[in-house]
Amino acid sequence: MPTLPLPAPVESALRAANSDDVEGFLALFTEDGVVTDWGREFRGRDGIREWCKAEFIGRKVTLEPMAVSMKGHKATVSLRVGGSSDTGPSDIAFTLEGDRIARMELIG
C-alpha cells in the first residue's frame, strides 16, 4: 500500500480490509457506526458485519489508496479497488470520531 498521510483509523481500516480481517475492520467503528453503500445504510457493528461479509471483505476486496483529502473530521480517500466484484477507481469518505470511524460512505 502506498504511503499517504492517512488518519490512523482509515489506514487501519484499509489494512484490515486488505487482510480479510472482518473483526479488525469492525473494531475500528464506533458502536453506532454506519456504512452507506450507494444509498443503502448499514448501522451498528452487526449491520456492518453482514454488509462486510457479503459485499466488501467477503468479496476479497483490495484497496490501494491513491489520494486523500481532509476537511474537518472527514477524510475522503480515492482508491484503486480490486477483488471479485466492482473494481476500478472509487472514493470512500470516512467521518472520524476520535480514533474510531463513525461513518464510511462509498461515494464514487
C-alpha beads as a LAMMPS data file, in Angstrom:
LAMMPS data file: protein, C-alpha beads

108 atoms
107 bonds

1 atom types
1 bond types

-500.0 500.0 xlo xhi
-500.0 500.0 ylo yhi
-500.0 500.0 zlo zhi

Masses

1 110.0

Atoms # bond

1 1 1 0.000 0.000 0.000
2 1 1 1.496 3.409 -0.929
3 1 1 2.348 5.664 1.959
4 1 1 -0.113 8.544 2.220
5 1 1 -0.876 10.782 5.188
6 1 1 -3.978 8.791 6.128
7 1 1 -5.631 9.209 9.530
8 1 1 -4.774 6.189 11.699
9 1 1 -8.307 4.662 11.773
10 1 1 -8.583 4.945 7.983
11 1 1 -5.181 3.362 7.414
12 1 1 -6.098 0.568 9.838
13 1 1 -9.454 0.001 8.096
14 1 1 -7.769 -0.308 4.691
15 1 1 -5.195 -2.726 6.096
16 1 1 -7.916 -4.832 7.752
17 1 1 -9.914 -4.974 4.508
18 1 1 -6.833 -5.949 2.514
19 1 1 -6.050 -8.655 5.084
20 1 1 -9.567 -10.170 5.084
21 1 1 -9.890 -9.182 8.758
22 1 1 -13.619 -8.572 9.287
23 1 1 -13.418 -8.332 13.088
24 1 1 -10.421 -5.990 12.953
25 1 1 -12.309 -3.815 10.471
26 1 1 -15.416 -3.723 12.701
27 1 1 -13.384 -2.832 15.787
28 1 1 -12.466 0.475 14.133
29 1 1 -16.082 1.689 14.108
30 1 1 -17.960 3.447 16.867
31 1 1 -20.693 1.330 18.492
32 1 1 -23.335 3.119 16.398
33 1 1 -21.169 3.386 13.270
34 1 1 -22.737 3.491 9.820
35 1 1 -21.738 2.312 6.359
36 1 1 -23.545 3.860 3.403
37 1 1 -23.176 1.878 0.184
38 1 1 -24.842 3.670 -2.734
39 1 1 -27.889 4.750 -0.742
40 1 1 -28.187 1.615 1.382
41 1 1 -27.378 2.134 5.048
42 1 1 -25.932 -0.436 7.447
43 1 1 -25.965 0.537 11.151
44 1 1 -24.033 -0.760 14.115
45 1 1 -21.393 -3.443 14.091
46 1 1 -23.889 -6.242 13.384
47 1 1 -25.291 -4.456 10.334
48 1 1 -21.831 -3.533 9.099
49 1 1 -20.624 -7.120 9.663
50 1 1 -23.346 -8.558 7.408
51 1 1 -22.614 -5.995 4.673
52 1 1 -18.877 -6.521 5.054
53 1 1 -19.068 -10.300 4.713
54 1 1 -21.463 -10.215 1.748
55 1 1 -20.236 -7.204 -0.199
56 1 1 -16.824 -5.997 0.923
57 1 1 -14.200 -8.125 2.655
58 1 1 -16.172 -11.274 1.774
59 1 1 -15.530 -10.458 -1.882
60 1 1 -11.769 -10.355 -1.278
61 1 1 -11.627 -6.605 -1.776
62 1 1 -8.254 -4.942 -2.255
63 1 1 -7.922 -1.216 -1.647
64 1 1 -4.951 0.833 -2.832
65 1 1 -5.125 4.477 -1.712
66 1 1 -4.120 6.933 -4.416
67 1 1 -5.029 10.286 -2.799
68 1 1 -6.591 11.656 0.357
69 1 1 -8.224 14.951 1.272
70 1 1 -9.187 16.099 4.756
71 1 1 -11.959 18.511 5.674
72 1 1 -12.505 18.730 9.417
73 1 1 -13.168 15.214 10.710
74 1 1 -13.860 13.802 7.243
75 1 1 -11.223 12.030 5.153
76 1 1 -12.063 11.275 1.536
77 1 1 -9.810 8.633 0.029
78 1 1 -9.506 7.955 -3.695
79 1 1 -8.728 4.272 -4.184
80 1 1 -7.948 1.684 -6.773
81 1 1 -10.319 -1.169 -5.917
82 1 1 -9.721 -4.798 -6.811
83 1 1 -11.300 -8.068 -5.821
84 1 1 -14.029 -10.356 -7.094
85 1 1 -16.585 -7.569 -7.573
86 1 1 -16.798 -3.922 -8.619
87 1 1 -13.216 -2.989 -9.445
88 1 1 -11.605 0.229 -10.623
89 1 1 -11.325 3.703 -9.129
90 1 1 -13.569 4.623 -6.221
91 1 1 -13.871 7.197 -3.467
92 1 1 -14.738 6.450 0.136
93 1 1 -15.428 9.145 2.739
94 1 1 -14.672 8.375 6.375
95 1 1 -16.138 10.540 9.141
96 1 1 -13.981 10.164 12.220
97 1 1 -14.886 10.400 15.875
98 1 1 -11.652 10.390 17.852
99 1 1 -9.769 7.207 16.971
100 1 1 -12.864 5.500 15.510
101 1 1 -14.866 5.637 12.296
102 1 1 -18.392 6.975 12.790
103 1 1 -19.401 6.763 9.118
104 1 1 -17.981 5.210 5.976
105 1 1 -19.619 6.309 2.710
106 1 1 -18.960 4.722 -0.663
107 1 1 -19.393 7.815 -2.819
108 1 1 -17.923 7.155 -6.204

Bonds

1 1 1 2
2 1 2 3
3 1 3 4
4 1 4 5
5 1 5 6
6 1 6 7
7 1 7 8
8 1 8 9
9 1 9 10
10 1 10 11
11 1 11 12
12 1 12 13
13 1 13 14
14 1 14 15
15 1 15 16
16 1 16 17
17 1 17 18
18 1 18 19
19 1 19 20
20 1 20 21
21 1 21 22
22 1 22 23
23 1 23 24
24 1 24 25
25 1 25 26
26 1 26 27
27 1 27 28
28 1 28 29
29 1 29 30
30 1 30 31
31 1 31 32
32 1 32 33
33 1 33 34
34 1 34 35
35 1 35 36
36 1 36 37
37 1 37 38
38 1 38 39
39 1 39 40
40 1 40 41
41 1 41 42
42 1 42 43
43 1 43 44
44 1 44 45
45 1 45 46
46 1 46 47
47 1 47 48
48 1 48 49
49 1 49 50
50 1 50 51
51 1 51 52
52 1 52 53
53 1 53 54
54 1 54 55
55 1 55 56
56 1 56 57
57 1 57 58
58 1 58 59
59 1 59 60
60 1 60 61
61 1 61 62
62 1 62 63
63 1 63 64
64 1 64 65
65 1 65 66
66 1 66 67
67 1 67 68
68 1 68 69
69 1 69 70
70 1 70 71
71 1 71 72
72 1 72 73
73 1 73 74
74 1 74 75
75 1 75 76
76 1 76 77
77 1 77 78
78 1 78 79
79 1 79 80
80 1 80 81
81 1 81 82
82 1 82 83
83 1 83 84
84 1 84 85
85 1 85 86
86 1 86 87
87 1 87 88
88 1 88 89
89 1 89 90
90 1 90 91
91 1 91 92
92 1 92 93
93 1 93 94
94 1 94 95
95 1 95 96
96 1 96 97
97 1 97 98
98 1 98 99
99 1 99 100
100 1 100 101
101 1 101 102
102 1 102 103
103 1 103 104
104 1 104 105
105 1 105 106
106 1 106 107
107 1 107 108
